[in-house]
Amino acid sequence: MNWATIWRFATVMFLLLATLAMVSCKSAVISRPTDNPLADPDADHAQQGSKPELPAAFMVMIDNHSAARPQYGLAKADIVYEFVCETGITRFLAAFHSQDPVRVGPVRSIRYYYLHIAKAYDLPLAHVGGNMDALALRTPLNIKSVCAITNAGSAFFSDPQRKSPHATYTTSEAVLAVATQRGYKPLGLPEVPRGDWQTGQAVAEVEIQYSSKYKVAWVYQADEQCYSRLLSGSPHLTAEQEPITAQNIIIIEAPVKTVKVPVDEIQSEIKIIGQGKALFLRDGKLVSGTWQKDKPEAHFKYLLDDCTEFTFAAGSIWIQQVHSLSRDVVYK
């Protein structure tokens, strides 16, 4: 074999290997998860081997004033965000899909930072009005607002046994009916990274102090492999007498600033477009890390201190916002 033949053979082999490499890289890119995991309403549940009870997911702004308790439907939520609303009182932004809550509420008003969370899900959001800046933000963020005051009053009802403004409720059937009438595409909840979690400090209980009159605790139940939620030392039960539990607890530090504004007089400002410190709990263990949210359209990203991604256990997720991790959170 002369040098010309050897050169031609080497050239052919190089081109063949380069082509295979390109095909391999292309296949790797195609096999990555899509940027929009909401396209299939059953996507995440299919991985867990279960089918959701609801044909599509939706979100509700739920009251947590003492006069609003016990709430309806809260134990059925897949994901709950608990953020300070005003004067140390929190509210819940709850997402439902895997279980049908039937009745949900009391339903209350929105704040702009809840919309910064809801936008990433792109789901129907049931609420009763909101602060002026939050209401004005619905259109530019293209929020699928199902509002008792401005656009969907028939989807809500008042309970005569409760006092206003803690008496407004909705149902999963009513919210999804509005969504269908408006032609909203039925979406599920986003896929979350899952996997075993061996690391972490053993922690049996974590306490969160929101005010002198409102303290939350999560206590790990090893036999049930979940955390039980307590309010001021007592189990947090729904109106259906269901205990509230979760398999994943994330506590994010996002400072609260109270400001005076026209019409609404005072409101809380919480910056969640950015990043901050976080604590992660699952399987009776705790690890510290960070949270990050780049824009309203993006979901939160959660990283551990070693820069690896937090992986979730199967089950429900609660995200708790606090002003300061060092001041407001105690674990043991």
N, C-alpha and C positions, 0 to 999 in steps of 0.2 A: 504494500500500500504506500503510494507516494505522499509527499507533504500536501499537495493540493487536495487529494482525496480526504486525508485526515482533517484538514481545515474545513472542508465542506461538511463532513460528518459532525465535527465539533459545533459548527454554526447551527446545524439543524437541531442538535440536542439542546443547545442553549435556548433557541427559540421555543422548543417544545416545553422545556422547564419553565420558561418565563410565562408562557400561556397558561400552564397548569397553576402557577402561582397566582396569576390574575384571577382565574376562575375561583380558586380557593378563597382569596380575599373577598371577592364579590359575594360568594356564598356566605361567608362569615357576616358580612354586613346585612344581608337579607335575613339571616336567622336571628338577628338581634331583636329584642322587644320593640314594638312600635312606640312612637312618641305619644300616641293617643291610645292608651289602653282602655278607653271607655267605649270603643266602637261596638264591642260585644257585651250586652248586658249580663251574660252568664260567664264571662271570661274567668274571673277570679274564682267563682264558685265551682266551675268545672274542674279546676285544678284541685279543689278540696273534696271533690266527689259528691257535692251536694247541689241541689237546685234551689234557687231563691224562691220564696213564697210570693214575691211581688213581680209583676211583669217588667217593671222598671224601677229605678231608684229615685228618691226625692229627698229634699232636706227641709227641716223645720226649725224656726227660731223659737226655742222653748224657754219659758219663764222660770226663774229660780228664786224669786222673792219668797220669803217665808209664807206669805199668804197664798202662794201658788202651789205649795206642796200639800199632798203628794201629787206628782205629775203623772200623766197618763202616757203610756207607750215608751217611756225612756229606756226601759230595760231591753227593748227589742232593737235598739239602734246598733248599727254596725260600727259607726265612727261617731264620736262626740268630741267637739271642741268646747272647752269651758274657759271662757275669758271674762275678765272683769268688765262689767257694763258701766255702772256709776256707783260711787260711794261704797266701794267694797262689795257690792252685790254682783254676782256672776250671772251669765246666761249661757244656755247650751245651743250650739249649732249642731244638730243631729242629722245624720244620714241614715236612711232606712232602705233595705233591699232584701236581705236574706230572710228576715222575719217580718210578718205583717203586724204592725202595731195597732191597726184598726183605728182607734181614737188616739189623738196626740195633742198634748198641750198641758197647761195653757200656752197659747201662742202669743209672742210679744214682738216688739219692734226691732228693726235691724240697726246696726252701726256700720260705719264704712269698713272697719277692719274685718268684720264678718263677711262682707262682700268680697274683700280681697282673698278670703279663704274659699268662699263658695264659687267664685269665678272659675277656679281650676277644675271643679267637678262638672260644671255646665249642666246642672240639674234644676228641675223646678224647685223653687224656694218659697215655702209658705211663711208669711209673716203678717204682722198687724202694723202697718205704717213703719215709721222710722225717723231718725233725726234728719234734719233738712239736707245735710251733706250726703247722707246715705241714700236718701230717696233720689237725689239728683244724680247719684253715681250709677243708678240702675241702667239707664240708657247707654252711656258710654261704655260700660262693661258688658252690655248685652245680657244682663241678669234675667233669668226666666222667673220673674217675680209673680208670685201668686199671693196677692195682697188683699186682706180683708177690707181695707179702706178704699183703695184706689182702683182695683181692677178685677176682683174675684170674690165679692162679698158673699155670694151664695155658697161658696165652698167652706164656709165657717158657720159655727153656731155658738150660742151663749148658754152657759150652764147656770141656771137660776140658783143653784146651791153655792156658787162662788160669787165673790164681789169683784166688780170691775176695778181695775183693768186686768184682773187675773182670772177672767171667766170665759175667754174665747178659745174655742177648740176647732180642730179640723179632723178629717179622717183620711186614711190612705186612699180610699176609694174616691173621695172628693178631689183631692189634689191631682191624682193621676187622670181623673176625668177631665179636669181643666187642661192638663198637659196634652191629652189626646185631642180635645177640641181645638187647641191652638196649633196642632200639628208638630209638637215637639218630638224629636227623635227619641225613642226609648233607649236610655243608657243605663249601664250598670255602674258599679263602683270600680275605681282603678285597681289594677293589680299592685300588690306591694311585695317587696323582696322578702322571701321566706327562707328559713333554714334553721339548723340547730344552733344553739347558743350556749357554749360551755363556759364562757368567760364571765367575770363579774363578781362583785361582793355580795355575800349572802345577806339579804335584807328582808325581814319579815313584815315590816310595816313602814309606811311613809305617811307623814302628816303635812298638810298644807294649810297654813294660816292665812286666810284672806282678810279677816277682820277680827275684832274682839268677839264678835257674835257669830262668826261663820268659819268653821274649821272642817276640812275634809281629810279623811284618812283612807288609805287603801291597805288592806291586810291580806297577806298571801295565804291561801288555803291549799296546802300541798296535796291533799287528797283529791281536790277538785281541779287542781292545776289552774287556778284563777285567783284574781284579787277581788275581795268583797269591799264595797264602798260604804264608808261610815260618814254620817253627818253629826258632828259634835258628840262622837262616841257611840252613836246608835246606828244600826243598819239603815241604809237609805233604801226605803221601799217605795215602789210606785203605788198608784191608786188601785192597781190590780193586785196589790200585795206581793209583787215580784221583787226579789232583791236585785240590786244593780251590781253586776260583776263585769270584769274585763280581764282579758288575757295579756294585754299590752298597755302599759302606762308610759306616756311621754310627758315630761314636765319641761316647758320651755321658759326661759327668762326673756321677757319682753316688757320693759318698764312702762308704767302707766303714768300719764300726765293728765291732770284734770284742768280743763280750761273753761272760761266763760264764753258763750256764743250767743248770738241773737236768737230769738224765738225759743230755742231749747234751754236757754239759760246756762246750764253746765253740761259738759260731756267729757268722756274719757278719750284720750288719744293714745293709741298703741301702734307702734311702728313694727309691722311684721314683714315688710318688704326690706330684706336685709339679712342679718344673721345674728346669732347669739349662742349662749351656753344652754345646755340641755342635760337632763337626766333620763335614762331609759331603764324601765323595769319590765322584766318578763321572767317566768319560771323561778320566782323567788330571788332573783339576782338583780343587782343594780350596777350600771356602768354610766360614766359621764361622757359627754361629747358636745356636739354643736348641732344647731339647726340652721337652715338656710332656705330662703324663698326669694327668687330673683325678680318675680313680677306676679301680678294677680293671676295670670294664666298658668303659672307654674305651681306644681305641688311643692310642699315642704320636702327638703332633703335632710336626712338625719345621718350624721356621721359620728362614730365613736372616736375617742381620743387617739386611737391608733390609725385613724383615717379610713377605717373600713366602714362599710355601710351597715346600719342597724338592720337586722333581719327580724321579721315579725313572727310570732307564734300564731297558729290558726286561732281565730276567735276575734272578739271585739277589741276596738282600739279607743282609748281615751287620751286626748291631748289637753293638758292643763297648762294654762298660762299663769305665770306669777311675775310680780314686779322684780323680785330678787330671790335667787336660789338660796343664797346664804342666809337671808333674813327670814324667808317665808317657808322653807322646807326643812323638815327634820326627819331623819330615817334611822331605824334601829333593827 
